[in-house]
């Protein structure tokens, strides 16, 4: 560890980006571009999303016009898609951990600024739909209020000026490369939360790269630590997913000796895109057999080249036979850890068994065990409404 890292200054204020960092805008951007490009006989490729992440709206439009050889100027393209975006702003969900972070910092009196490459009017419209956000920020700065947007440091320096905090005492939280470049150019501490999966190797200039806001350890930055972890788990707003058990990739049972019950993610891709990859725990219901403790991973399947996440639940019960084809309903109630790479198969297996122990213990706690009675677990109705 270099001296510079150990001597880093106390952080006195936090500057947050909006799109991709606090708001899950990627899904809506993908959906709108998908529909829109069809008009020009083109097919949007979500793997190109990194080309527009973190840019000003006009720069993003220019990248799309260039990539897809559209017959118009970036201005015209932007004017054409803007009304669709405005209609969708009310539907953008907060990123997992965003409300938790904002409430925590506000509760501890840590000054916060919001700094976005989007025009101020757009920023204010987007946060209007999220209760308590506007009041939480001492400063809100849009890209149209500074000469140059990110990757130029202007917007972050302006945020520090409005917070009246030295730039070196600010912590920037960003999801895009232009934002990280801007934060470092402003002389600030930067935590990267990459919104484009599998691109974290590009974020080397950040001081720290984390998988999602759920993994933020504020005490590393001399800020008040989160106090909401229980027995190695983080309670989350429960969410439901279900489907018939399908044959997985054979990795689980054959290689690891761990019988995972894969379910088809068809119809759930939007839901899965809202949740960070990692290890979670909760309850699993097989309507014909009962309700069982469960630990599961959400992750990227290399065969699909980042296009789809898979979900692999491990029911913590010894079944005497397979139950392929049976309906499986899951209620996910807590988060354990981000996805990780392991040096060896042994270390991976050891970690999975550790996850199992954490889930077994935690699910006995009243705040988790109460979900065992969720009617969704035993319902035989179709799981996809």
Buried (B, 14 or more C-beta within 10 A) or exposed (E): EEEEEEEBEEBBBBBBBBBBBBBBBBBBBBBBBBEBBEEEEBEBBBEBBBBBBBBBBBBBBBBBBEBBEBEEEBEEBBEBBEEBBEEBBEEBBBBBBBBBBBEBBBEEEBBBBBBBBBBBEBBBBBBEBBEEBEEBBBBBBBBBBBEEBBBBBBBBBBBBEBBEBEBBBBBBBBBBBBBBBBBBBBBBBBBBBBBBBBBBEBBEBBBBBBBBBBBBEBEBBEBEEBEEEBEBBBBBEBBBBBBBBBEBBEEBEEEBEBBBBBBEBEEBEEBBBEBBBBBBBBBBBBBEBEBBBBBBBBBBBEEEEBEBBBBBBBBBBEEEEEBEEEBBBBBBBBBBBBBEEEEEEEEBBEBBEBBBEBBEBBBEBEEBBEBBEBEBBBBEEEBEE
